Amino acid sequence: MARITKPGGLVAAIEGGRMVSFLDPKDEDYTELSYEANQAWLRAVRRLEGKEFKIGERLPGILQKAGLYEIRSEIHADAWLYCDPRRRLHDIKAQLLFESSLSRESRTRDRRYLEAGGLSRTRISQYYRKHDSRVKELLSDDKKLRADTSFYGATFVLVTGRKGTLR
């Protein structure tokens, strides 16, 4: 991006950050399993594919290395709750069904990745059992779904830098 930017021009990049949060206040073990699975997946992508996900916090250094200056950064966060009245019940159920479907479709590959990332087969099985049970329970009762106070949060890091002017 810096190479094709005009002198004095601004380069902007946005990437997911490492600040990800999930808490099920009724199931601390599932909360911990979710965290472990997320970390294992990130390690596996790095090991198996040579890719680094969640690089938002690295963007300032990347832009500086590209020769940009006046580097600035912002964090944009998103938090969501199933009990949030601003979200339509229909949308929440559709999201749960979609994510559950994706999880089932990619489970064989994801198990391989979780294991490569250091999660034991026992913990992987526990994670999927709890995940599937939780989704089934939430989808079975609209009142339970609307009363669920599990917290989800994620961040995106926006970084800008200016290309130097020709002298």
C-alpha positions as CSV (number, residue, x, y, z in Angstrom):
1,M,0.0,0.0,0.0
2,A,2.8,2.4,0.9
3,R,4.5,1.8,-2.5
4,I,1.5,3.0,-4.5
5,T,0.5,5.9,-2.2
6,K,1.3,9.4,-3.4
7,P,3.8,11.3,-1.4
8,G,2.0,13.0,1.6
9,G,-0.8,10.4,1.2
10,L,-2.4,8.5,4.0
11,V,-2.3,4.7,4.3
12,A,-5.0,3.0,6.5
13,A,-5.2,-0.6,7.6
14,I,-7.6,-2.4,9.8
15,E,-7.1,-5.9,11.3
16,G,-8.6,-7.9,14.1
17,G,-6.9,-7.5,17.5
18,R,-5.9,-10.0,20.1
19,M,-8.4,-8.6,22.6
20,V,-11.2,-11.1,22.3
21,S,-13.5,-11.9,25.2
22,F,-16.1,-14.5,26.0
23,L,-17.7,-15.3,29.3
24,D,-20.5,-17.6,30.1
25,P,-21.3,-16.7,33.7
26,K,-23.1,-20.0,34.2
27,D,-20.3,-22.1,33.0
28,E,-16.7,-21.1,33.8
29,D,-15.3,-24.3,32.4
30,Y,-16.8,-23.6,29.0
31,T,-15.5,-20.1,29.2
32,E,-12.0,-21.5,29.9
33,L,-12.4,-24.1,27.1
34,S,-13.4,-21.4,24.6
35,Y,-10.3,-19.4,25.5
36,E,-8.0,-22.4,25.2
37,A,-9.6,-23.4,21.9
38,N,-9.2,-19.8,20.5
39,Q,-5.5,-19.7,21.5
40,A,-4.8,-23.2,20.1
41,W,-6.5,-22.3,16.8
42,L,-4.3,-19.2,16.5
43,R,-1.1,-21.2,17.2
44,A,-2.1,-23.9,14.7
45,V,-2.7,-21.4,11.9
46,R,0.7,-20.0,12.6
47,R,2.4,-23.4,12.6
48,L,0.4,-25.1,9.8
49,E,-0.1,-22.2,7.4
50,G,2.6,-19.8,8.4
51,K,0.0,-17.1,8.8
52,E,-0.5,-14.7,11.7
53,F,-4.1,-13.8,12.5
54,K,-5.2,-11.1,14.9
55,I,-2.3,-8.8,13.8
56,G,-4.0,-5.5,14.7
57,E,-1.5,-4.6,17.4
58,R,1.4,-5.3,15.0
59,L,0.2,-2.8,12.4
60,P,2.0,0.3,13.8
61,G,5.4,-1.5,13.4
62,I,4.4,-2.8,10.0
63,L,3.5,0.7,8.8
64,Q,6.7,2.1,10.3
65,K,8.8,-0.6,8.6
66,A,7.1,0.4,5.3
67,G,8.6,3.9,5.8
68,L,5.4,5.7,6.9
69,Y,5.3,8.4,9.6
70,E,2.7,10.1,11.7
71,I,1.4,6.7,12.7
72,R,-1.8,6.7,14.6
73,S,-4.0,4.0,16.0
74,E,-7.5,3.4,17.3
75,I,-9.2,0.4,18.7
76,H,-12.8,-0.3,17.7
77,A,-14.6,-2.8,19.9
78,D,-17.8,-4.7,19.5
79,A,-19.6,-6.4,22.3
80,W,-22.8,-8.4,22.1
81,L,-25.2,-10.2,24.3
82,Y,-28.1,-12.5,23.4
83,C,-30.2,-10.7,26.1
84,D,-29.6,-7.3,24.4
85,P,-33.1,-5.9,23.5
86,R,-31.6,-4.0,20.5
87,R,-31.0,-7.4,18.8
88,R,-34.0,-9.1,17.2
89,L,-34.6,-12.6,18.5
90,H,-34.9,-13.9,14.9
91,D,-31.4,-12.5,14.1
92,I,-29.9,-14.1,17.2
93,K,-31.3,-17.5,16.3
94,A,-30.2,-17.2,12.7
95,Q,-26.7,-16.4,13.9
96,L,-26.6,-19.3,16.3
97,L,-27.9,-21.7,13.6
98,F,-25.4,-20.4,11.0
99,E,-22.4,-20.6,13.4
100,S,-23.4,-24.1,14.6
101,S,-23.7,-25.3,11.0
102,L,-20.3,-23.9,10.2
103,S,-18.8,-25.6,13.3
104,R,-20.2,-29.0,12.3
105,E,-19.1,-28.7,8.7
106,S,-15.5,-27.8,9.6
107,R,-15.1,-30.0,12.7
108,T,-12.7,-32.5,11.2
109,R,-10.3,-29.9,10.0
110,D,-10.8,-27.8,13.2
111,R,-10.0,-30.8,15.4
112,R,-6.7,-31.2,13.5
113,Y,-5.9,-27.5,14.0
114,L,-6.9,-27.5,17.7
115,E,-4.6,-30.5,18.3
116,A,-1.8,-28.9,16.3
117,G,-2.2,-25.8,18.5
118,G,-1.7,-27.8,21.6
119,L,-5.2,-28.6,22.8
120,S,-5.6,-32.3,24.0
121,R,-8.1,-34.6,22.3
122,T,-9.9,-34.8,25.6
123,R,-10.2,-31.0,25.9
124,I,-11.3,-30.7,22.2
125,S,-14.1,-33.3,22.8
126,Q,-15.2,-31.5,26.0
127,Y,-15.3,-28.2,24.1
128,Y,-17.4,-29.5,21.3
129,R,-19.8,-31.4,23.7
130,K,-20.3,-28.2,25.7
131,H,-20.6,-26.0,22.6
132,D,-23.2,-28.3,21.0
133,S,-25.2,-28.7,24.2
134,R,-25.2,-25.0,24.9
135,V,-26.4,-24.1,21.3
136,K,-29.1,-26.8,21.5
137,E,-30.3,-25.5,24.9
138,L,-30.3,-21.8,23.8
139,L,-32.3,-22.6,20.6
140,S,-34.8,-24.8,22.4
141,D,-36.2,-22.0,24.5
142,D,-36.7,-18.3,23.5
143,K,-36.9,-17.2,27.1
144,K,-33.6,-18.9,28.0
145,L,-32.0,-17.4,24.9
146,R,-33.2,-13.9,25.8
147,A,-32.1,-14.3,29.4
148,D,-28.6,-15.5,28.5
149,T,-26.0,-12.9,29.7
150,S,-23.0,-14.6,28.1
151,F,-20.6,-11.8,27.0
152,Y,-18.9,-11.7,23.6
153,G,-16.4,-9.1,22.6
154,A,-13.9,-8.5,19.9
155,T,-11.6,-5.7,18.7
156,F,-10.4,-4.3,15.5
157,V,-7.3,-2.1,15.3
158,L,-7.3,0.8,12.8
159,V,-3.9,2.3,12.0
160,T,-2.9,5.1,9.7
161,G,0.4,6.4,8.5
162,R,1.5,9.1,6.1
163,K,4.0,8.6,3.2
164,G,6.9,11.0,3.1
165,T,7.0,13.7,0.6
166,L,9.7,13.8,-2.1
167,R,12.4,16.3,-1.6
